[in-house]
Structures are given as C-alpha cells and as structure tokens.
C-alpha cells in the first residue's frame, strides 16, 4: 500500500497525529522538487543515457552488442521506475522492477555489467541534477545498486 | 556505437508486462478482478482448493490425480494462448522474435502475478531434450492432502500444456519432488511422454530426483 494511503486508513476513527502530519507536510513541501526532478529526467532521458551506453560499451569491450543493449534496457527500466517511485514517494513500487532485474541478472548472468550500468546511470544523474535533488532521488536508486552488490 | 535512441522506442523499452502492480486491477464496486488487457481474473480461496482435493478424492478415488492433471492441461493450454497473445500485443512482435530467456522471464513474472508462487528453469538438461522446472510456494502444494508422493498434479498439467505450446510437440510433465513432502522446492521434468513413462514408478519409490534425472538422460 502507498505510504500516504496508510494515513487515511483510520480517518473515521481518529485524526492524524502531529508526527504523521509532519510527514505528510514534508512530502507536500517536497512535491515541487520531486516534480522538477521527474520532469528533468523525462526530458533529458536520451542525453542522460547515451553517455551511459558509451561508457558501458568502452568498459565492456569484449561483450556483444546484444548483451550490452540488454543491460541498457534494464538501466532504462530502473531509471524510469526510480523516477516514478521518487515522484510518488513509494519505495514499495520498486518491488516488481527489483524482481524483474534480479531474474534478468540470473537468466543472463549479467550481474557485473548491470552493476556498472546502474553505477553509470547514478553518476549521470548526480552530474546533471542539483545536489539536493540527487539526494532526494538516491534512496530510490540504491535498492538496485545493493541488489547488484548482493548478487555479485 | 550503440544508439540509445533506438532503445527508447516503446517496443524495445517495453518493460515488465506482468508486473503485479500494473497487471492485476480491481474494481471494488463491481467486485471484479481483471488483468491489464481487460480479461477477467478469479481469486480462488484456499478453502476451494482444499474442497477440490477432498471432493475429487471422494468422487473419483485414485483417479483424482488424473482429473487434476487433465484440468491443469486444459488450463495450461488456454493459459499459454492468452499468455502468447498478451505478450505479442505488448512487445508488438511475434513471440518467435523474442529470445527464449526473455520469454521465460515473462513467464516467471506471470507466474508470480497469478499467485502461483515462484518458478525457475534449470537449463542443465535442455540439450538432452528435458526441461527441469522448479517452483516454490505453490498454493496447490500448500493445500493438498498429505500423500506419500508429490501432489502438484494441477501444476504438472499446466506445465505440460504450456511447454507443449512453446515447442509445438506433445510433452508430458512429471513431478519429482514436492514441498508437501519436505523438499526444498517442487521439481518437475518436462519431456516426451515415452521418455517419462517409466520415471513415475521411480518417483513413487522415493528415488532421489538427481538419480531419476540421470536415468532419464541416459535413456
């Protein structure tokens, strides 16, 4: 369930506590920033990902184009899922993508390349987003980086 | 040089069609569950699965396993057809253009989203014409009566029909290990009927699955 939905589950029984209102307020105040981050990623997707592709191709010189493209497709899925999870502040929404990435790594044996791909995606985002914006996005990128580390 | 622009087309970047959160939709007012293509889904309570086992056992005795296997085959046949149509529509290309790995990964996610537990494929025996399939947390195993042999007849039927659909050959499926007997997972072997026919007696004699597989590979 979406974290904000949790607040409304008992709305017929009680009012929100001060701490819950504070959490809700923090999210509301962060929404303009979340929208700006999402918009920037959406508008710059190609510019963000081409250097990732170039970096991956040069680091994985011995690998086939098909294998590198497979890794990039995961990178695209991860960036899109992370951006949406950040926008809605719903980290649980990443579960399906995490399972998909994990299965893909197991099926393709591509942990090492995917790990590098996700790192390059994170690097590009760090370079292009404002520092505060990247900090807001990072928690939604980390599960994929941790997944790669665990798998490796 | 790889062009990311070529990868960002909807067809190529089409992600996980069977992602649970987007695949299963509900309308509380109408009391409906449907998938993202608008086909109806039904939720089966544990009680119904238990009742199916108990009712069939009472009505048909030992033939219950055959009934369940055949139900699974029918289910699997229709399931394969719907699965193929949905995947073809999503990727905008015939299934034959998908790699086997991508195809099986979609099946893994599809299995999860339908609440049938998790599934994995072991390609070790594929070159010898046998598919080894592993499942975990099968609701059909969890609710099955305690028997002295593997009990996921429905799953076996689904898998035999599904792999028959993929390969275009009539394949059979035999369960080798079962969670209901304390195994680490449910293991199934899928292959031509004549190759599997003698293995069932070995399963019932509680032979180790690896020995059964070795025997199947050698014959």
Boltz contact constraints between the chains, C-beta under 6 A:
constraints:
  - contact:
      token1: [A, 46]
      token2: [B, 4]
      max_distance: 6.0
  - contact:
      token1: [A, 46]
      token2: [B, 5]
      max_distance: 6.0
  - contact:
      token1: [A, 49]
      token2: [B, 4]
      max_distance: 6.0
  - contact:
      token1: [A, 50]
      token2: [B, 4]
      max_distance: 6.0
  - contact:
      token1: [A, 53]
      token2: [B, 2]
      max_distance: 6.0
  - contact:
      token1: [A, 53]
      token2: [B, 4]
      max_distance: 6.0
  - contact:
      token1: [A, 57]
      token2: [B, 2]
      max_distance: 6.0
  - contact:
      token1: [A, 72]
      token2: [B, 7]
      max_distance: 6.0
  - contact:
      token1: [A, 76]
      token2: [B, 13]
      max_distance: 6.0
  - contact:
      token1: [A, 77]
      token2: [B, 15]
      max_distance: 6.0
  - contact:
      token1: [A, 96]
      token2: [B, 19]
      max_distance: 6.0
  - contact:
      token1: [A, 96]
      token2: [B, 20]
      max_distance: 6.0
  - contact:
      token1: [A, 96]
      token2: [B, 21]
      max_distance: 6.0
  - contact:
      token1: [A, 100]
      token2: [B, 16]
      max_distance: 6.0
  - contact:
      token1: [A, 103]
      token2: [B, 105]
      max_distance: 6.0
  - contact:
      token1: [A, 103]
      token2: [B, 108]
      max_distance: 6.0
  - contact:
      token1: [A, 107]
      token2: [B, 101]
      max_distance: 6.0
  - contact:
      token1: [A, 107]
      token2: [B, 105]
      max_distance: 6.0
